[in-house]
Every structure is written in structure tokens, then in C-alpha cells.
Amino acid sequence: MQKGKIKIDDLITTIISGIEEVKGLEINLLDLRGIENTVCDYFIICNGTSNTHVNAIVNSIQKIVSKTLKDKPWHVEGSENGEWVLLDYVNVVVHVFQKATREYYDIESLWGDAKVTHISQA
């Protein structure tokens, strides 16, 4: 599946590179394609250690996706407080949390039927 001319796999790889570039933590890729009535095909979920770190992760993702794929998110939400920032790339939605906020909302459990891939970090 493609978004415009960008391959979804390339978008996912580039987003994950942006997260890893600034040491985002606990990166999970949720494949939602097997679940009915979802708003997108994939969630990428990670967390940072502070609002500054969360915003650095978000900025890194936007910068590397823009530079590599010439794409930008359709919508960004939550960057004012840096506790939970959502980047909507239409078929891929990125959730960048602070750890406590991630644990509270526990998106991975809410989407328990999704196929989860844990991204190993160096």
C-alpha cells in the first residue's frame, strides 16, 4: 500500500530512524491491518524521558521524514505539553509519550488484537 508515491515500509523505516536518532525508548510497531474499522494501518509507539525529549523525538521524526521522503504529517497534536504527541501520516500514526502517560493510556493493550513488533534498540 502506498501513500502518494511513498511506500508505507519506507515511511515506517524512516520514522523509526528519526526516533532512534534521538534515543527514543521502547519502540513498538502495531500492525492494525487485520482489525476492522481502524483509522490507519500502523501505529508506531515510543516514549521519551521528559517533555523536552518527547519534543526532540517529534522534531527528529518530522525532520528525517521531510528530508528523506519529502513528506510531512497530515496532522500533529499535543506538542504544546509534550506528554503525548501524535503525528498523523495518514496510514501510519506515531504516538510519542512520556513514560508515565504511556503507561496510563496503555495503547498496546487497547489494540490487543494488533500484531506487535518490538523494535530492538542499540
BELZI-V8071 format. One record per backbone hydrogen bond with DSSP energy under -0.5 kcal/mol. CO is the residue of the C=O (numbers start at 0). NH is the residue of the N-H. E is the energy in kcal/mol with one decimal. If there is no record, write none. Layout:
co: <CO,CO>
nh: <NH,NH>
e: <E,E>
This chain:
co: <0,1,2,5,6,7,8,9,10,11,12,13,14,15,16,17,18,18,19,24,26,27,27,28,28,29,29,30,31,34,40,40,41,42,43,44,45,46,47,49,50,51,52,53,54,55,56,57,58,59,60,61,62,63,64,64,64,65,74,76,77,77,82,84,85,85,86,86,87,87,88,90,90,91,92,93,93,94,94,95,96,97,98,99,100,101,105,105,106,108,110,113,114,115,116,116,117>
nh: <7,3,5,2,10,11,12,13,14,15,16,17,18,19,20,21,21,23,22,46,118,29,44,30,116,31,42,114,34,37,31,32,92,29,94,27,96,24,98,53,54,55,56,57,58,59,60,61,62,63,64,65,66,67,68,69,70,69,87,85,80,81,97,95,76,87,88,93,73,74,90,40,41,88,43,86,95,45,96,84,47,101,102,103,104,105,108,109,110,111,113,115,30,117,28,118,119>
e: <-1.5,-0.7,-2.3,-2.5,-2.1,-2.8,-2.5,-2.4,-2.7,-2.6,-2.0,-2.1,-1.9,-2.8,-2.2,-0.7,-0.9,-2.6,-1.7,-2.3,-2.7,-0.5,-2.8,-0.6,-2.7,-0.8,-2.0,-1.7,-2.0,-0.7,-3.0,-0.6,-2.5,-3.1,-3.2,-2.8,-2.4,-3.2,-1.0,-2.7,-2.4,-2.0,-2.4,-2.4,-2.6,-2.4,-2.6,-2.5,-2.4,-2.6,-2.5,-2.2,-2.6,-2.7,-2.2,-0.6,-1.1,-1.1,-3.1,-2.9,-0.8,-1.5,-2.1,-2.9,-2.4,-0.5,-0.8,-3.1,-2.9,-1.2,-1.8,-1.5,-2.0,-2.7,-2.2,-2.6,-0.5,-2.2,-0.6,-3.0,-2.9,-2.5,-2.5,-2.0,-2.3,-2.5,-0.9,-1.7,-2.1,-1.4,-2.1,-0.6,-3.0,-0.5,-2.8,-0.5,-0.7>
